[in-house]
């Protein structure tokens, strides 16, 4: 099984334009080969890696180089380290498709998360905490307000059948919501409704939702909330809802790596 792992080679194109080629350290090269073998199934889940000394001899490198290579893959959650120094390929997580549909931005649809989980025969709910705060610069830019302007910040831990699935932090400008029945997103007579339904109640029907996706590494608080390990790869969605040109709400949605956003766009 491991014969193919010892034949790693790197081909650099000639530097004909005077640009220095990108160099890769030996441990990164070895990590790349092991990563590829894991991703294509050559190293199946549960497979035990050879001892460090054996891998070092196979690649003709020091044991320290092998340790550095495996550290990269451990940080990416592709390998699992066990007692007595053994390392195995981690079981692949079950991939969950999270559908991002146009109905999520329409009033009258209620909670998209509850609807999505109900369609899968699961119970969807969330934990939340709201507080008045001042808009950070990045949030202010999205909401087109001044940094430091008052906003309502709400943190969510979404769950399916009681287990945490993903996180979201939303910000709503208090210039729009203060003194209304929807000032607190998860309290009052309209608690639990989706953003579209709540904003429609104060005369702001969302007409556009914009989402920007970015790679993300779980912070310690995020990992604790999701019962995962800090540094694990994830995806963050930066969302903004608009009523015409007026931003109504923005949110950062953190998806662990087993969640895949799938966008369904109706045409015509």
N, C-alpha and C positions, 0 to 999 in steps of 0.2 A: 504493500500500500504506500510505503514511503519512498520508493525508488524515485518517483517523479519529483519528490520534494527536494532532492539533492542536485537537481539539474538547473537550478535557477540561474538565469543570466540576464544582464541588463544591456540593452543596445541603445547607445546615444547617437543621435544624428550628428553629422559633421557640423561644426560651428562655422558656417561659411560667412556669416554676417558680423562676426566679431562679438556676438552675444555669448556670454558665458553659459555653458550648459548647466541645467539643474542637477545637482549631485544628490545622491541618496546614500545615507549611511548603510553599512552592512546589516545592522539589526533591523532597519526599516525594510530593506530588501527581503530579508527572511520573513519578517512579519507580513509583508505583502503576499509572499508565496503561500504562507500558511493561511492567511485570510482568504485567498482565492480558493484554496483547497477546501476550506470550510464552506464557503459560499456555494461552490459548485457540487458539493456533496462527496468529494473525494475523501474528506475527513468527516464522517457521519457523526451526528449527535451521539454523545456517550463514548466516542473513541478516546482512548487514553494516549496521550502523547508519549513518545519515548523519553527516557530520562534525559536531563539536561546534558550530561556528559556525552551521551550517545548522539544527540542532535548536534552538539559542538563538533564531534568527530565527523559526522556526516557532512556538515557544512564547512568544515575546516576553519572554524573560528573558536574564539575563547568561550568558556561557559558564561562569562559576563555578557557577551553579545547575545547569547540565546536567552538569558534572563531578561535582558532589555526588550527583546522581540516579544517574548510571551507577556511581559508587562503591558505592552501596547494592546494586545488582544484581550487581556484580562480587563483593562480599562474600557474596552469597547464591548465588554460583556459577551465575547465570543467563546471564551474559555472559562472554566471553573477550576479553582485551586482547592485541593483537598488536603486532609491531614496526611502526614508521612511524605509530603512533597510531590504527590501525583497531581497531574493536570489533565483534564478531559475537555472535550468539545461540549459546550453548553447545549442543552436541548433548545430547539428553536421555539420562540414564543408563538402562540396562536395569533395569527394576524386577524385583526378586527377591522372591518371596513366602516368608516364613519362617513355617512353620506351627507354632503353639504348641498342642500337643495334650495331652490328659489323660494319655496314656501316658508323657509325659516325667516325670511324678511317681510312676510306679509302678516297683517293683523288678522286675528281670528283663528290662528293656528294653535294657540296655547303654547305649552312648553315643547319645543322641538325635541329635547332629550327624552322626556317622558313618552312622546309619540314614537320616537325611534326605538326605544327599548320595548315598548308595548308591542310593536310590530315584530320584534324578535322573541316575544314571549317572556320577557324579563321585566323586572321592576326597576325603573329608573328614578333616582332621587338625587339630592345633593345636600351638602352642608354649606352654610354661608356665613359670612361676617361682614357687616358694613360699617364704615366710619367716614365722617367728614374729614377731608384733608385738602392739601394744596396740590395743584397739578404739577407733576414733574415736567421738565422741558419737553421730553419726547411725547408725552401724553398731551401736553398743551398744543404742540404742533399738529397732532392728529385732530384735536377738537377745535383747532383754530381759535384758541383763547390765549391769554397771557400766562406764562409760567407763574405759578403761585396762585392763580385763580382758584376759588373753592370748587371742589368736585366731591362727588360721593364715590368712594372706592369700595367695591364689594369683591371679596375673595370667595371662590367656590371650590369645593371638592365634589366632583360628580361621581356617582356610584351606580353600579349595576348589581342588583341582588345583594346590596350591602357592601360590595367590594369597591375600593376606589379605582376609577378608570382614567380620569384626566382632570386637569385643573383649568380654572379660568379666573382672571382678574379683570373686572370691568371698571370703567370710570365714566360717570355721567356729570355734565356741567350743572352745578346747582343754580346757575342763572336760568336754566330751563325748568328744573324740577322742584326747587325749594318752595315750600308752602303748599305743594299739591299733594294729592293722595298717593303719588308714586315716588315721593322723595326717597323713601327706603325701599329698594327693590324687593326685599324679601320680608316686608312687614306691612301691616295695614290691609285694607280691603282688597288690594290687587296683588298680594304676595303670591309668588310662584308663577306669575304669567311671564310670557316671553317679552323681550324688549319691544318688539313691534306692537304687541297688544297694549303694553303700558304706555308707550309714547303716543299711541293713537288716542288714548284717553285725555291727553292734554293738548290735542290738536296738531300733533306732529306725526303724520303717517310716513314711516320709512319708505323711501322709493329706490334706494340703492344701498347695497352692501359691498364693501371692498375688503378683500382678504389678501394679505401678503404673507407668504410662508418663508420661514428661515430655520436653518439647522440650529439646534440648541442642546446644551449639556445640562442635565438636571442639577440644580443647586441643592444644598443640603436640606433646606426646608421643603423644597418640592419633592425630593426623594423620600423624606419622612412621611409626607402626606400621602404619597403613592405607594409606600412600603417597598421602595426600590433603593438602589444604591446611588449615592451622589456621583455625578460625572457621566452617568449613562447617557447615551445618545437619545435625543428626543427631537420633536418638531414643535416650533412655536408659530401660531397663526396670529398675526396682528390684524384685527378686524375693526372696521369703522362703519357705522350705519349713518346714512344721510337722509334728510328730508330736503330734496332738491340739493342746494349747495350748503345746507346747514348740517354740520355734524351733530348727531344726537347722542352717540355713545361710542366708546372704543373699548376693546378688550384684547387681552393677551391670553390665548388658549394654548395650553401646554399638553402635547400628546406624547405619551411614551412610544417607544419605537415599534411596538406591536400594533399601534393604531395607524391606519392609513386614511387620510381624508380623500374622499371620492366626490368629485364635483359633477352634479347632474344639471345640465342646462337645457331647458326646453327651447326649441327653435321654432319660430313661426307662431 
